[in-house]
Amino acid sequence: MISEPPPEQHTEASVHNFIDAHIRELKWTAYGLAGLGAFIVLRRIKAATKFSHVADIPPHFTSKNYRLQGHVRKISDCGELYVEHIPIFQLNTFSRRVDSRNLLRVNVAGVSLTPEAVKWLTITTLDKHIWFRLMETKNTLLDCDVTLKQVKTSREKQDMSQFFWPHFLAPWVHRRINV
């Protein structure tokens, strides 16, 4: 007489049979849950939200010193930067019109600017892409640590290559770069 398998083995076999029979549905369910999780995370960090007023920025962005990016569109006489915020994901690519009322007022944190410094700031940052780290929020003004990424020209990159290559390889590298 053949004895029946214990109930644990019977349950385990039925689970394996179910998985084998419905593997495609289980995969699509996992993909759907992963997509839903990614959507919730992107919505939580406001990845596609374009901030146009200081009140639009969530308080935890300032408390955690988040970095945002934008273009400097205008600079006031007292050195405040008027920045058009650029979200991580730009969903509406057709609305490129810049409205001066929808610019964030950014103040360089910890710096009092003289008129010469404001002139230098205007020359350096106007119509440039900047990154700004949120330090403090006032009524309609953000105190930020502002970073401007400067792009080196190809000539400056070529001049820098002499520091990275041994001297006996430098002529060959320069010839290779110029070709």
Short mmCIF file of the C-alpha atoms (twelve columns), coordinates in Angstrom:
data_MODEL
# 
_entry.id   MODEL 
# 
loop_
_atom_site.group_PDB 
_atom_site.id 
_atom_site.type_symbol 
_atom_site.label_atom_id 
_atom_site.label_alt_id 
_atom_site.label_comp_id 
_atom_site.label_asym_id 
_atom_site.label_seq_id 
_atom_site.Cartn_x 
_atom_site.Cartn_y 
_atom_site.Cartn_z 
_atom_site.pdbx_PDB_model_num 
ATOM 1   C CA . MET A 1   0.000  0.000  0.000   1 
ATOM 2   C CA . ILE A 2   1.311  3.421  -1.051  1 
ATOM 3   C CA . SER A 3   1.068  6.045  1.588   1 
ATOM 4   C CA . GLU A 4   -0.014 9.582  0.740   1 
ATOM 5   C CA . PRO A 5   2.560  12.371 1.008   1 
ATOM 6   C CA . PRO A 6   2.386  14.543 4.092   1 
ATOM 7   C CA . PRO A 7   0.088  17.600 3.785   1 
ATOM 8   C CA . GLU A 8   3.079  20.002 3.673   1 
ATOM 9   C CA . GLN A 9   4.426  18.376 0.504   1 
ATOM 10  C CA . HIS A 10  0.963  18.383 -1.072  1 
ATOM 11  C CA . THR A 11  0.559  22.133 -0.389  1 
ATOM 12  C CA . GLU A 12  4.051  22.850 -1.688  1 
ATOM 13  C CA . ALA A 13  3.386  20.937 -4.892  1 
ATOM 14  C CA . SER A 14  0.102  22.765 -5.491  1 
ATOM 15  C CA . VAL A 15  1.842  26.162 -5.006  1 
ATOM 16  C CA . HIS A 16  4.530  25.179 -7.519  1 
ATOM 17  C CA . ASN A 17  1.865  24.013 -9.964  1 
ATOM 18  C CA . PHE A 18  -0.012 27.310 -9.572  1 
ATOM 19  C CA . ILE A 19  3.190  29.348 -10.177 1 
ATOM 20  C CA . ASP A 20  4.061  27.269 -13.241 1 
ATOM 21  C CA . ALA A 21  0.561  27.681 -14.665 1 
ATOM 22  C CA . HIS A 22  0.375  31.464 -14.059 1 
ATOM 23  C CA . ILE A 23  3.991  32.619 -14.497 1 
ATOM 24  C CA . ARG A 24  3.147  35.306 -17.100 1 
ATOM 25  C CA . GLU A 25  0.444  36.906 -14.919 1 
ATOM 26  C CA . LEU A 26  2.758  36.897 -11.902 1 
ATOM 27  C CA . LYS A 27  5.528  38.620 -13.913 1 
ATOM 28  C CA . TRP A 28  3.158  41.336 -15.156 1 
ATOM 29  C CA . THR A 29  1.862  41.848 -11.627 1 
ATOM 30  C CA . ALA A 30  5.438  42.366 -10.386 1 
ATOM 31  C CA . TYR A 31  6.116  44.834 -13.236 1 
ATOM 32  C CA . GLY A 32  2.928  46.715 -12.422 1 
ATOM 33  C CA . LEU A 33  3.811  46.982 -8.725  1 
ATOM 34  C CA . ALA A 34  7.328  48.200 -9.595  1 
ATOM 35  C CA . GLY A 35  5.889  50.834 -11.940 1 
ATOM 36  C CA . LEU A 36  3.390  51.950 -9.305  1 
ATOM 37  C CA . GLY A 37  6.196  52.255 -6.743  1 
ATOM 38  C CA . ALA A 38  8.319  54.320 -9.153  1 
ATOM 39  C CA . PHE A 39  5.341  56.595 -9.863  1 
ATOM 40  C CA . ILE A 40  4.724  57.143 -6.144  1 
ATOM 41  C CA . VAL A 41  8.407  57.950 -5.527  1 
ATOM 42  C CA . LEU A 42  8.564  60.416 -8.453  1 
ATOM 43  C CA . ARG A 43  5.380  62.085 -7.274  1 
ATOM 44  C CA . ARG A 44  6.711  62.331 -3.715  1 
ATOM 45  C CA . ILE A 45  9.922  64.059 -4.790  1 
ATOM 46  C CA . LYS A 46  7.959  66.293 -7.194  1 
ATOM 47  C CA . ALA A 47  10.195 65.336 -10.112 1 
ATOM 48  C CA . ALA A 48  7.958  66.947 -12.751 1 
ATOM 49  C CA . THR A 49  6.781  69.974 -10.752 1 
ATOM 50  C CA . LYS A 50  8.012  73.368 -11.891 1 
ATOM 51  C CA . PHE A 51  8.184  75.686 -8.890  1 
ATOM 52  C CA . SER A 52  7.147  79.207 -9.780  1 
ATOM 53  C CA . HIS A 53  6.700  80.660 -6.292  1 
ATOM 54  C CA . VAL A 54  8.540  80.112 -3.021  1 
ATOM 55  C CA . ALA A 55  5.286  78.891 -1.438  1 
ATOM 56  C CA . ASP A 56  5.168  76.017 -3.969  1 
ATOM 57  C CA . ILE A 57  8.361  74.463 -2.578  1 
ATOM 58  C CA . PRO A 58  7.623  71.896 0.162   1 
ATOM 59  C CA . PRO A 59  9.142  72.687 3.582   1 
ATOM 60  C CA . HIS A 60  11.079 69.402 3.721   1 
ATOM 61  C CA . PHE A 61  13.047 70.490 0.619   1 
ATOM 62  C CA . THR A 62  14.500 73.360 2.645   1 
ATOM 63  C CA . SER A 63  15.036 71.355 5.821   1 
ATOM 64  C CA . LYS A 64  16.938 68.650 3.882   1 
ATOM 65  C CA . ASN A 65  18.847 71.232 1.773   1 
ATOM 66  C CA . TYR A 66  17.745 69.852 -1.589  1 
ATOM 67  C CA . ARG A 67  19.500 71.034 -4.753  1 
ATOM 68  C CA . LEU A 68  17.395 72.484 -7.549  1 
ATOM 69  C CA . GLN A 69  18.403 73.712 -10.972 1 
ATOM 70  C CA . GLY A 70  17.335 76.627 -13.090 1 
ATOM 71  C CA . HIS A 71  18.209 79.448 -15.471 1 
ATOM 72  C CA . VAL A 72  18.957 82.962 -14.228 1 
ATOM 73  C CA . ARG A 73  16.586 85.236 -16.161 1 
ATOM 74  C CA . LYS A 74  17.069 88.531 -14.333 1 
ATOM 75  C CA . ILE A 75  19.189 90.088 -11.579 1 
ATOM 76  C CA . SER A 76  17.949 92.920 -9.380  1 
ATOM 77  C CA . ASP A 77  20.009 95.927 -8.284  1 
ATOM 78  C CA . CYS A 78  20.454 94.435 -4.812  1 
ATOM 79  C CA . GLY A 79  21.814 91.137 -6.195  1 
ATOM 80  C CA . GLU A 80  18.726 88.908 -6.056  1 
ATOM 81  C CA . LEU A 81  18.646 86.314 -8.813  1 
ATOM 82  C CA . TYR A 82  15.348 85.697 -10.570 1 
ATOM 83  C CA . VAL A 83  15.543 82.027 -11.526 1 
ATOM 84  C CA . GLU A 84  13.320 79.920 -13.758 1 
ATOM 85  C CA . HIS A 85  13.191 76.521 -12.053 1 
ATOM 86  C CA . ILE A 86  13.857 73.472 -14.229 1 
ATOM 87  C CA . PRO A 87  12.258 70.254 -12.909 1 
ATOM 88  C CA . ILE A 88  14.006 66.881 -13.141 1 
ATOM 89  C CA . PHE A 89  11.479 65.664 -15.740 1 
ATOM 90  C CA . GLN A 90  10.021 68.219 -18.134 1 
ATOM 91  C CA . LEU A 91  6.677  66.894 -19.267 1 
ATOM 92  C CA . ASN A 92  5.261  69.938 -21.037 1 
ATOM 93  C CA . THR A 93  7.974  70.744 -23.562 1 
ATOM 94  C CA . PHE A 94  5.693  72.956 -25.668 1 
ATOM 95  C CA . SER A 95  5.183  75.663 -23.031 1 
ATOM 96  C CA . ARG A 96  8.574  77.372 -23.121 1 
ATOM 97  C CA . ARG A 97  7.288  80.916 -22.543 1 
ATOM 98  C CA . VAL A 98  8.964  82.563 -19.548 1 
ATOM 99  C CA . ASP A 99  6.720  84.729 -17.391 1 
ATOM 100 C CA . SER A 100 8.609  87.163 -15.158 1 
ATOM 101 C CA . ARG A 101 5.983  86.721 -12.433 1 
ATOM 102 C CA . ASN A 102 6.750  82.992 -12.219 1 
ATOM 103 C CA . LEU A 103 10.427 83.276 -11.338 1 
ATOM 104 C CA . LEU A 104 11.916 82.277 -7.995  1 
ATOM 105 C CA . ARG A 105 13.722 85.024 -6.091  1 
ATOM 106 C CA . VAL A 106 17.071 83.583 -4.994  1 
ATOM 107 C CA . ASN A 107 19.509 85.341 -2.693  1 
ATOM 108 C CA . VAL A 108 23.098 84.132 -2.394  1 
ATOM 109 C CA . ALA A 109 23.262 82.912 1.217   1 
ATOM 110 C CA . GLY A 110 25.619 84.632 3.623   1 
ATOM 111 C CA . VAL A 111 26.826 87.298 1.194   1 
ATOM 112 C CA . SER A 112 26.126 91.020 1.156   1 
ATOM 113 C CA . LEU A 113 26.822 92.318 -2.323  1 
ATOM 114 C CA . THR A 114 28.413 95.622 -3.257  1 
ATOM 115 C CA . PRO A 115 27.462 97.311 -6.548  1 
ATOM 116 C CA . GLU A 116 30.668 95.962 -8.149  1 
ATOM 117 C CA . ALA A 117 29.794 92.457 -6.975  1 
ATOM 118 C CA . VAL A 118 26.285 92.791 -8.445  1 
ATOM 119 C CA . LYS A 119 27.833 93.844 -11.759 1 
ATOM 120 C CA . TRP A 120 30.179 90.828 -11.662 1 
ATOM 121 C CA . LEU A 121 27.268 88.557 -10.734 1 
ATOM 122 C CA . THR A 122 25.285 89.897 -13.689 1 
ATOM 123 C CA . ILE A 123 28.135 89.262 -16.123 1 
ATOM 124 C CA . THR A 124 28.817 85.798 -14.706 1 
ATOM 125 C CA . THR A 125 25.343 84.327 -14.183 1 
ATOM 126 C CA . LEU A 126 22.775 86.099 -16.386 1 
ATOM 127 C CA . ASP A 127 21.106 83.612 -18.794 1 
ATOM 128 C CA . LYS A 128 23.201 80.747 -17.396 1 
ATOM 129 C CA . HIS A 129 22.245 77.385 -15.938 1 
ATOM 130 C CA . ILE A 130 22.782 77.210 -12.161 1 
ATOM 131 C CA . TRP A 131 22.283 74.764 -9.322  1 
ATOM 132 C CA . PHE A 132 21.036 76.164 -6.024  1 
ATOM 133 C CA . ARG A 133 20.927 74.403 -2.663  1 
ATOM 134 C CA . LEU A 134 18.015 75.545 -0.488  1 
ATOM 135 C CA . MET A 135 19.240 76.872 2.848   1 
ATOM 136 C CA . GLU A 136 16.393 79.018 4.170   1 
ATOM 137 C CA . THR A 137 12.993 80.187 2.981   1 
ATOM 138 C CA . LYS A 138 11.730 83.667 3.720   1 
ATOM 139 C CA . ASN A 139 8.339  85.039 2.597   1 
ATOM 140 C CA . THR A 140 9.078  85.355 -1.119  1 
ATOM 141 C CA . LEU A 141 12.849 84.873 -1.063  1 
ATOM 142 C CA . LEU A 142 15.111 81.821 -0.978  1 
ATOM 143 C CA . ASP A 143 18.545 81.912 0.648   1 
ATOM 144 C CA . CYS A 144 20.614 79.465 -1.368  1 
ATOM 145 C CA . ASP A 145 24.109 78.210 -1.995  1 
ATOM 146 C CA . VAL A 146 24.432 78.926 -5.733  1 
ATOM 147 C CA . THR A 147 26.709 76.913 -8.026  1 
ATOM 148 C CA . LEU A 148 27.512 77.785 -11.623 1 
ATOM 149 C CA . LYS A 149 29.020 75.040 -13.744 1 
ATOM 150 C CA . GLN A 150 31.649 76.498 -16.041 1 
ATOM 151 C CA . VAL A 151 32.360 74.594 -19.227 1 
ATOM 152 C CA . LYS A 152 35.959 74.516 -20.398 1 
ATOM 153 C CA . THR A 153 36.706 75.145 -24.044 1 
ATOM 154 C CA . SER A 154 38.490 72.515 -26.092 1 
ATOM 155 C CA . ARG A 155 41.702 74.609 -25.993 1 
ATOM 156 C CA . GLU A 156 41.632 74.665 -22.166 1 
ATOM 157 C CA . LYS A 157 41.056 70.898 -22.113 1 
ATOM 158 C CA . GLN A 158 43.992 70.389 -24.470 1 
ATOM 159 C CA . ASP A 159 46.238 72.549 -22.279 1 
ATOM 160 C CA . MET A 160 45.171 70.533 -19.219 1 
ATOM 161 C CA . SER A 161 46.153 67.242 -20.900 1 
ATOM 162 C CA . GLN A 162 49.838 68.007 -20.326 1 
ATOM 163 C CA . PHE A 163 49.302 67.539 -16.590 1 
ATOM 164 C CA . PHE A 164 47.769 64.075 -16.984 1 
ATOM 165 C CA . TRP A 165 50.281 62.449 -19.362 1 
ATOM 166 C CA . PRO A 166 53.964 61.709 -18.841 1 
ATOM 167 C CA . HIS A 167 56.199 64.133 -20.708 1 
ATOM 168 C CA . PHE A 168 57.490 61.535 -23.166 1 
ATOM 169 C CA . LEU A 169 53.876 60.717 -24.226 1 
ATOM 170 C CA . ALA A 170 52.613 64.326 -24.418 1 
ATOM 171 C CA . PRO A 171 53.625 65.030 -28.078 1 
ATOM 172 C CA . TRP A 172 51.969 61.839 -29.279 1 
ATOM 173 C CA . VAL A 173 48.772 62.598 -27.291 1 
ATOM 174 C CA . HIS A 174 48.586 66.162 -28.672 1 
ATOM 175 C CA . ARG A 175 48.985 64.898 -32.239 1 
ATOM 176 C CA . ARG A 176 46.312 62.283 -31.638 1 
ATOM 177 C CA . ILE A 177 43.877 64.854 -30.204 1 
ATOM 178 C CA . ASN A 178 44.375 67.278 -33.084 1 
ATOM 179 C CA . VAL A 179 43.692 64.642 -35.759 1 
# 
